[in-house]
């Protein structure tokens, strides 16, 4: 099991070259503890800094200035010159977008992921067992042999796709799982299925999970063990998730039994709720909170700075129930970094070639279209440059030390062919880069 400790984290972006403004501060004095073997929600209104904090903790932030520290089992992630490579094998980062090959089945998708991510010491039976176990935990048994699908092939539903994305990243059972808006675009019922599957992985494998999530349903909110609540880049609550409504009620905010607690705390963080005047007049707020509250005058709406200062005066360990636990390291060694696992580059290349061949074999229409396109382009180029030059001594004008006319034609053919290959595959570069950063490849 792995615990995560965030210590006084600051993050700022430098101004643009033509701007006269100073650095833009995104996160300020962010401190929180994420207990091992727990599922923690990272919540806040839009622009609160949720994704930024998640990217910093998962070693994916390369720009800006970071001050403070993030500890995995008391080992700083910033102690290594290349933190994403040092901790990549103990981290899984599930992107918001679902990127899969539609021609593969659920089992094949997870099996290829296992062959790429698992250590070479895993045998065939162990790998198959791991894939079947992941399918069972994600609740995908009924669609095990169904095609994933895409815009042209009918396949999985949105919730099943999201669970498959989680399975692809978590197939190696990493110590920490990061989720970026896992319920985005899903209705409440499907979102509950997805987060229930994540909870099953956390409970069965004793892993730590941190997920950014925006206004979950009451049922989804109940699944979370911990909560980190941000407002304008500042912590206004950190502790047991179910204790958050009671904490804000102690500040004078009204929340009845019919209100979704997740919506309630988001409204508080976003300044959409006012304190109850009757509660303030009666003085029913808890003593440390009431004492701290007096310094802010009679305003019924508190700013993020005020809420952050109130939380700093609050004994979170006793009142909010900071759920600290016993750390039991699994994949991390004594230094907190990943062990030297064996991954054969040749075997992984072979797996990628096999996956690409299988995809082209099944996607007959696409393969035929690509062949036809290449034949047509080849014929056009051949007609344009027909008998315009040959690769012999006439290509170079020895007298003037310059290429001859036929030499320029040959260069034009080579340049056009190279440009055609580059522009035909350039659309894949962003996806490859995202996957590269997500998996921490060298």
C-alpha positions in Angstrom: 0.0 0.0 0.0 1.1 3.5 -0.7 0.4 6.8 1.1 0.7 10.2 -0.5 1.6 13.3 1.4 1.4 16.8 -0.1 3.4 19.4 1.8 2.8 23.1 1.3 2.6 22.9 -2.5 2.8 26.1 -4.6 2.5 26.2 -8.4 2.7 29.2 -10.7 2.9 29.7 -14.4 5.3 32.3 -15.9 3.8 35.2 -17.9 3.8 35.2 -21.6 6.6 36.9 -23.4 4.6 40.0 -24.4 2.8 40.2 -21.0 3.8 42.7 -18.3 2.0 40.7 -15.6 3.8 38.6 -12.9 3.6 34.9 -12.5 0.1 33.5 -12.4 -0.4 31.5 -9.2 -2.5 28.3 -9.7 -2.0 26.5 -6.3 -1.2 28.1 -2.9 -0.2 26.3 0.3 -1.8 23.0 -0.7 -1.2 20.4 2.0 -3.1 17.1 2.3 -2.7 13.4 3.2 -4.0 10.6 1.1 -4.3 7.3 3.0 -3.1 4.0 1.6 -5.7 1.6 0.2 -8.3 4.3 -0.1 -10.2 6.1 -2.9 -10.0 9.9 -2.6 -12.0 12.5 -4.5 -10.3 15.7 -5.7 -13.1 18.2 -6.0 -13.7 21.9 -6.5 -15.5 24.3 -8.8 -14.2 24.9 -12.3 -10.8 26.6 -12.3 -10.0 25.5 -8.8 -6.8 23.7 -9.8 -7.9 20.1 -9.6 -6.3 18.9 -12.9 -3.1 20.9 -12.1 -2.7 19.3 -8.7 -3.4 15.8 -10.2 -0.8 16.4 -12.9 1.8 17.5 -10.4 1.3 14.6 -8.1 1.4 12.2 -11.0 4.7 13.7 -12.3 3.1 15.0 -15.5 3.7 18.7 -15.1 6.7 19.9 -17.0 6.1 23.7 -17.2 5.7 26.3 -14.5 7.3 26.7 -11.1 6.6 24.1 -8.4 7.5 24.7 -4.7 6.8 22.3 -1.9 6.9 18.6 -1.9 4.9 15.4 -2.7 5.9 12.2 -0.9 5.1 8.6 -1.8 5.6 6.5 1.3 7.8 9.3 2.7 9.9 9.5 -0.4 9.9 12.7 -2.4 9.0 12.4 -6.1 11.1 15.4 -6.8 14.3 13.8 -5.5 14.9 12.1 -8.8 16.0 14.2 -11.9 13.4 12.3 -14.0 10.5 11.6 -11.6 8.1 10.3 -14.2 10.6 7.6 -15.2 11.5 6.8 -11.6 7.9 6.3 -10.5 6.2 5.3 -13.7 5.8 1.7 -12.9 4.0 2.4 -9.7 1.6 4.9 -11.2 -1.4 4.5 -13.5 -2.9 7.6 -15.1 -6.3 7.1 -16.7 -7.0 9.8 -19.3 -10.4 11.4 -19.7 -10.6 10.3 -23.4 -11.0 6.6 -24.2 -8.4 5.6 -26.8 -8.8 2.0 -28.0 -8.7 0.0 -31.3 -12.3 -0.7 -32.2 -11.5 -3.9 -34.0 -10.2 -5.7 -30.9 -12.3 -7.5 -28.3 -12.3 -6.5 -24.6 -10.1 -9.6 -23.8 -7.7 -8.8 -26.6 -7.4 -5.2 -25.5 -6.5 -6.1 -22.0 -4.3 -9.0 -23.1 -2.2 -6.7 -25.3 -2.0 -4.2 -22.5 -0.8 -6.9 -20.1 1.9 -8.0 -22.6 3.1 -4.4 -22.9 3.0 -3.5 -19.2 3.8 -6.6 -17.2 7.3 -7.7 -16.4 8.8 -10.3 -18.6 8.9 -12.7 -15.7 5.1 -13.2 -16.0 4.3 -16.5 -17.7 1.4 -17.1 -20.1 -0.9 -18.6 -17.5 -0.2 -15.8 -15.0 -0.9 -13.1 -17.6 -4.1 -14.8 -18.7 -5.2 -15.1 -15.1 -4.5 -11.4 -14.5 -6.5 -10.4 -17.5 -9.5 -12.6 -16.5 -9.3 -11.2 -12.9 -9.3 -7.6 -14.2 -12.3 -8.4 -16.5 -14.2 -9.8 -13.5 -13.3 -6.8 -11.2 -14.5 -4.3 -13.9 -17.8 -6.1 -14.4 -17.0 -6.8 -18.1 -17.6 -10.6 -18.2 -20.7 -10.3 -20.4 -18.8 -8.3 -23.0 -15.5 -10.2 -22.7 -15.5 -11.3 -26.4 -17.3 -8.2 -27.8 -15.6 -5.8 -30.1 -14.6 -2.5 -28.4 -16.1 -0.6 -31.4 -15.6 2.9 -32.8 -17.5 5.4 -34.9 -17.9 2.8 -37.7 -18.2 -0.4 -35.6 -20.9 -0.9 -33.0 -19.3 -1.9 -29.7 -19.3 -1.1 -26.0 -21.3 1.5 -24.2 -19.8 4.6 -22.7 -19.6 3.2 -19.2 -18.0 -0.1 -20.5 -15.4 1.9 -22.5 -14.5 3.9 -19.4 -14.1 0.7 -17.3 -12.0 -0.8 -20.1 -9.7 2.3 -20.1 -9.3 1.9 -16.3 -8.4 -1.8 -16.8 -5.8 -1.1 -19.5 -3.9 1.3 -17.2 -4.4 -0.7 -14.1 -3.6 -4.2 -15.6 -0.2 -4.1 -13.9 -1.9 -3.4 -10.6 0.1 -0.2 -9.8 0.4 1.2 -6.4 -1.4 4.4 -7.2 -4.2 5.0 -9.7 -5.0 8.5 -10.9 -8.3 9.2 -12.7 -9.0 12.4 -14.7 -12.7 13.0 -14.6 -13.7 9.3 -14.9 -17.5 10.1 -14.9 -17.4 12.9 -17.5 -20.1 12.5 -20.1 -21.8 9.6 -18.2 -25.2 9.6 -16.6 -25.5 8.9 -12.9 -26.2 5.2 -13.2 -23.3 4.5 -15.5 -21.0 6.7 -13.4 -21.9 4.6 -10.4 -21.0 1.4 -12.3 -17.6 2.9 -13.2 -16.7 4.1 -9.8 -17.9 0.8 -8.2 -15.5 -1.0 -10.5 -12.7 1.3 -9.3 -13.7 0.8 -5.7 -13.5 -3.0 -6.3 -9.9 -2.7 -7.5 -9.0 -0.4 -4.5 -10.5 -2.8 -2.0 -9.3 -6.1 -3.5 -5.8 -5.1 -4.4 -5.3 -2.6 -1.6 -4.3 0.2 -3.9 -4.5 4.0 -3.5 -6.7 6.0 -5.9 -7.1 9.7 -6.5 -9.8 11.0 -8.9 -10.8 14.4 -10.0 -14.6 14.5 -10.2 -17.1 17.2 -10.7 -20.5 17.0 -8.9 -21.0 13.2 -8.5 -24.3 11.8 -7.4 -24.9 11.1 -3.7 -24.3 7.3 -4.4 -21.0 7.9 -6.1 -19.9 10.3 -3.4 -20.5 7.7 -0.7 -18.0 5.4 -2.4 -15.1 7.8 -1.7 -13.1 7.3 1.5 -11.4 10.7 1.5 -11.9 14.2 0.0 -9.6 17.0 -1.0 -11.6 20.1 -1.7 -10.1 23.0 -3.6 -11.3 26.6 -4.2 -9.2 29.1 -6.2 -6.1 26.9 -5.8 -6.4 26.6 -2.0 -7.4 23.7 0.3 -10.6 24.4 2.1 -11.2 20.8 3.3 -9.2 17.6 3.5 -10.3 14.5 5.4 -13.0 11.8 5.4 -15.4 12.5 2.5 -18.6 11.9 4.5 -17.4 14.3 7.2 -17.3 17.3 4.8 -21.0 18.3 5.0 -20.9 18.2 8.8 -17.7 20.4 8.8 -19.4 23.0 6.6 -22.6 22.8 8.7 -20.4 23.7 11.6 -19.4 26.9 9.7 -23.1 27.8 9.5 -24.0 26.5 6.0 -27.3 24.7 5.7 -27.5 21.2 4.3 -30.7 19.1 4.9 -31.0 15.4 4.5 -32.4 15.6 1.0 -29.5 17.6 -0.5 -26.7 15.8 -2.4 -23.7 16.3 -0.2 -21.4 16.6 -3.2 -23.4 19.4 -4.7 -23.6 21.1 -1.3 -19.8 21.2 -0.8 -19.2 22.4 -4.4 -21.7 25.2 -3.9 -19.9 26.2 -0.7 -16.5 26.1 -2.5 -17.8 28.1 -5.4 -19.5 30.8 -3.3 -23.0 29.8 -4.4 -24.3 29.3 -0.8 -24.6 31.8 2.0 -24.4 31.0 5.7 -27.6 30.8 7.6 -28.1 34.1 9.5 -30.0 32.2 12.3 -27.1 29.9 12.8 -24.7 32.7 13.0 -26.8 34.6 15.5 -27.4 31.6 17.7 -23.6 31.0 17.9 -24.1 27.3 17.3 -20.8 27.0 15.4 -18.0 25.0 17.0 -15.8 27.0 19.2 -12.5 27.2 17.1 -14.5 27.8 14.0 -16.6 30.5 15.6 -13.5 32.2 17.1 -11.8 32.2 13.7 -15.0 33.4 12.0 -15.3 36.6 14.0 -12.3 38.1 12.2 -14.2 38.1 8.9 -17.0 40.5 9.9 -20.6 39.8 9.2 -20.4 38.6 5.6 -22.5 35.5 4.9 -20.4 34.5 1.9 -16.9 33.4 2.6 -14.1 33.8 0.1 -11.7 30.9 -0.7 -9.0 32.6 1.4 -11.3 32.8 4.4 -12.4 29.2 4.0 -8.8 28.1 3.7 -7.8 30.0 6.9 -10.7 28.5 8.7 -9.7 25.0 7.7 -6.1 25.7 8.9 -7.5 26.5 12.4 -9.5 23.4 12.4 -8.3 20.2 14.0 -8.8 18.0 11.0 -7.4 14.9 12.7 -10.1 14.9 15.3 -13.1 16.6 13.7 -12.9 15.7 10.0 -11.4 12.3 10.7 -8.1 12.2 8.8 -8.0 8.5 7.9 -4.3 7.6 8.3 -3.4 4.0 7.9 -0.5 1.5 8.1 1.9 1.6 5.1 2.7 -1.7 3.6 4.9 -1.4 0.5 4.4 -3.7 -2.3 6.1 -2.6 -5.5 8.2 0.2 -4.0 11.6 -0.6 -2.6 13.1 1.0 0.5 13.9 4.2 -1.4 10.4 4.6 -2.5 11.2 4.1 -6.2 10.4 1.3 -8.5 12.6 -1.8 -8.7 14.5 -2.6 -11.9 11.8 -4.6 -13.7 12.7 -6.4 -16.9 11.0 -5.2 -20.1 12.3 -6.5 -23.5 12.1 -3.9 -26.2 12.1 -6.5 -28.9 9.1 -8.3 -27.3 7.1 -5.1 -26.9 7.9 -4.2 -30.5 6.7 -7.6 -31.6 3.4 -7.1 -29.6 2.8 -3.8 -31.3 3.4 -5.2 -34.7 1.0 -8.1 -33.9 -1.7 -5.8 -32.6 -1.4 -3.5 -35.7 -1.5 -6.5 -38.1 -4.6 -7.8 -36.3 -6.3 -4.4 -36.5 -5.6 -4.1 -40.2 -6.7 -7.7 -40.9 -10.1 -7.1 -39.3 -10.6 -3.5 -40.5 -10.9 -4.7 -44.2 -12.7 -1.5 -45.5 -10.0 0.8 -44.0 -7.1 -1.4 -45.3 -8.6 -1.4 -48.8 -9.1 2.3 -48.7 -5.4 2.8 -47.7 -4.2 0.5 -50.5 -6.4 2.3 -53.1 -5.2 5.7 -51.9 -1.6 4.7 -52.1 -2.0 3.3 -55.6 -3.8 6.4 -56.9 -1.2 8.8 -55.4 1.6 6.6 -56.7 0.1 6.7 -60.2 -0.3 10.5 -60.1 3.3 11.0 -59.0 4.5 8.5 -61.6 2.8 10.4 -64.4 4.1 13.8 -63.2 7.7 12.7 -63.0 7.6 10.1 -65.9 11.1 10.0 -67.6 12.1 13.2 -65.8 15.4 11.8 -64.5 17.3 8.7 -63.5 19.8 8.0 -60.7 23.0 8.0 -62.7 25.9 10.3 -63.2 23.8 12.8 -65.1 22.1 13.7 -61.8 25.1 15.9 -60.8 26.6 18.6 -63.0 30.3 18.1 -62.4 31.3 21.2 -64.3 29.2 23.6 -62.2 29.3 21.5 -59.0 25.5 21.7 -58.9 22.7 19.2 -59.4 21.5 19.0 -63.0 17.9 19.4 -64.1 17.3 15.7 -63.8 18.9 15.8 -60.4 16.4 18.3 -59.2 13.5 16.1 -60.5 14.9 13.1 -58.6 15.1 15.2 -55.4 11.5 16.4 -56.0 10.3 12.8 -56.2 12.1 11.9 -52.9 10.8 15.1 -51.2 7.2 14.4 -52.3 7.4 10.8 -51.1 8.8 11.8 -47.7 6.2 14.6 -47.3 3.4 12.2 -48.2 4.5 9.7 -45.5 4.9 12.4 -42.9 1.5 14.1 -43.5 -0.2 10.8 -43.7 0.8 9.9 -40.1 1.1 13.3 -38.4 -2.3 13.1 -36.9 -1.1 10.2 -34.7 1.6 12.3 -33.1 -0.6 13.9 -30.4 -2.0 10.5 -29.4 1.5 8.9 -29.2 2.8 11.8 -27.1 -0.1 11.5 -24.7 0.4 7.8 -24.3 4.2 8.3 -24.0 3.7 10.8 -21.1 1.0 8.7 -19.5 3.2 5.6 -19.3 6.5 7.4 -18.5 8.4 5.8 -21.4 12.0 6.8 -21.9 
